[in-house]
Amino acid sequence: MKGCLPLAALSLHALVLLLHPAASSAAHDYADALAKSILFFEGQRSGPLPPDQRARWRGDSAVSDGSLDGVDLSGGYYDAGDNVKFGFPMAFTTTMLAWGVVEFGELMPPEQLRHAAAAVRWGTDYLLKTIAHPNRVFIQVGDPLRDHECWERPEDMDTARTVYDVSPERPGSDVAGETAAALAAASMVFRETDRPYADRLLDGAFRAFDFADSHRGAYSDDPDLKAGGCPFYCDFDGYQDELLWGAAWLRRASRNDSFLSYIQDNGKTLGADDNINEFGWDNKHAGLNVLVSKEFLEGQIFSLQSYKESADSFMCTLVPESSSSHIQYTPGGLIYKPGGSNLQHVTSIAFLLLTYANYLSKTSQYVDCGSLSISPASLRAQAKKQVDYILGDNPMKMSYMVGYGDRFPRRIHHRGSSLPSIADHPQFIACKEGSVYYSSTDANPNPLVGAVVGGPGEDDVYEDDRADFRKSEPTTYINAPVVGVLAYFAANYGAQ
Ligand SMILES: *[C@@H]1O[C@H](CO)[C@@H](O)[C@H](O)[C@H]1NC(C)=O
């Protein structure tokens, strides 16, 4: 019937659509997006900046962090659009950046691999400082309530740089366990190119894990630490998953059997069977299941079969054809979880889809969804849909990565990006003087190129409103998983 429709009957609108097939079928420049996703991390740097800094609108900041406690805690990353260094999400960010290089680094152009390794190192140089003192792990610098009262560039910041730490008396197995994971994963990034550094990282990972395991507890159970980290990054789901996650990364990086035994002996008591379909800075379960499945699939360690079963059941919730109960999607097809910064879920899940697909295809396996088997190719197709949505195939027809494509967020919730650059405007802008820039409807003067924002709501709508931080704020843990994901698509769908 359609084929018989006379041309004259078509409206002008339909004709235009025929002549220009929907924008969604245009191929994306994944290589461009990859380079930008890594560049983003330079905009989040804290501490003295190196000579090869490419994001030139930034300057040195928080160079004396730690001095209130007589220690050096300069460096590391601001977590998002503010100027606080939260250790829990920073360590997770570093783990995910490193995992991306471990799985997909060989697909990256050499220049991008170098930049990605530098982004990992900016995290690990700081994390090594946080564990440099016996029986203490520094978990945060900056008073978040004071910081959030100001709209101030990091270079001008003059709010309290309060130092928070955990100790045997006030444990933090969550932060310490994630720090162990980050250092172990990063040791694999540098194993070939900088062996002494890789050894330092692995040694640090052993110590951080030992501390986490010997003094068990969640950092946000302590009233003082809770006042610091909560409500922003409370450990809602407990520290048990970070112990297994840290052990799994130590096993992978060191091949030491004692960590395999740890996982086998402690899996049950630490909740490995809880089968929680979450993966993010707080909850590591789905990532843990994928990571440990590699040991089962490739290492043929059959006692770990339950991890593959849990990973399968997670994947089944993502595949529309399967009969299991499904994760929520927006009408436009985006994975959606309530709570703000939704794209953090999308990027981390896309990462798991691709990584699990690699483990499965290497061993000629598939996802077991009961009556249905799902192929690695199908997992990759799911990941591609999510990434393409982020890059512009969505109802708003915009990219959610700053600087990618023609239409992208211009008014992101980010102090440094929205205030004049220290390079153009060296005069001090005080805490409340920044409010006019916060309230302005102008585009941010310093595009934070590569930043993926929190993203649209469950109706696929995005207003580009600086005040709406749930949608317009970028975070390091939204971007970290996307680096490996884009490396995969740049290599496999790049030159068309
Ligand atoms: C394996 O790790 C344990 C600590 O959990 C350590 O005592 C042991 O020396 C390690 N073995 C090797 C070969 O590195």
Ligand as a Chemical Component Dictionary entry (heavy atoms), coordinates in Angstrom:
data_LIG
# 
_chem_comp.id                   LIG 
_chem_comp.type                 NON-POLYMER 
_chem_comp.pdbx_formal_charge   0 
_chem_comp.three_letter_code    LIG 
# 
loop_
_chem_comp_atom.comp_id 
_chem_comp_atom.atom_id 
_chem_comp_atom.alt_atom_id 
_chem_comp_atom.type_symbol 
_chem_comp_atom.charge 
_chem_comp_atom.model_Cartn_x 
_chem_comp_atom.model_Cartn_y 
_chem_comp_atom.model_Cartn_z 
_chem_comp_atom.pdbx_ordinal 
LIG C1 C1 C 0 49.196 -13.405 48.015 1  
LIG O1 O1 O 0 48.525 -12.510 48.880 2  
LIG C2 C2 C 0 48.750 -12.726 50.257 3  
LIG C3 C3 C 0 47.979 -11.683 51.017 4  
LIG O2 O2 O 0 46.638 -11.846 50.884 5  
LIG C4 C4 C 0 50.207 -12.637 50.594 6  
LIG O3 O3 O 0 50.399 -12.972 51.948 7  
LIG C5 C5 C 0 51.016 -13.540 49.690 8  
LIG O4 O4 O 0 52.384 -13.319 49.922 9  
LIG C6 C6 C 0 50.688 -13.297 48.245 10 
LIG N1 N1 N 0 51.371 -14.242 47.405 11 
LIG C7 C7 C 0 52.146 -13.877 46.387 12 
LIG C8 C8 C 0 52.745 -14.985 45.583 13 
LIG O5 O5 O 0 52.360 -12.721 46.100 14 
# 
loop_
_chem_comp_bond.comp_id 
_chem_comp_bond.atom_id_1 
_chem_comp_bond.atom_id_2 
_chem_comp_bond.value_order 
_chem_comp_bond.pdbx_ordinal 
LIG C1 O1 SING 1  
LIG C1 C6 SING 2  
LIG O1 C2 SING 3  
LIG C2 C3 SING 4  
LIG C2 C4 SING 5  
LIG C3 O2 SING 6  
LIG C4 O3 SING 7  
LIG C4 C5 SING 8  
LIG C5 O4 SING 9  
LIG C5 C6 SING 10 
LIG C6 N1 SING 11 
LIG N1 C7 SING 12 
LIG C7 C8 SING 13 
LIG C7 O5 DOUB 14 
# 
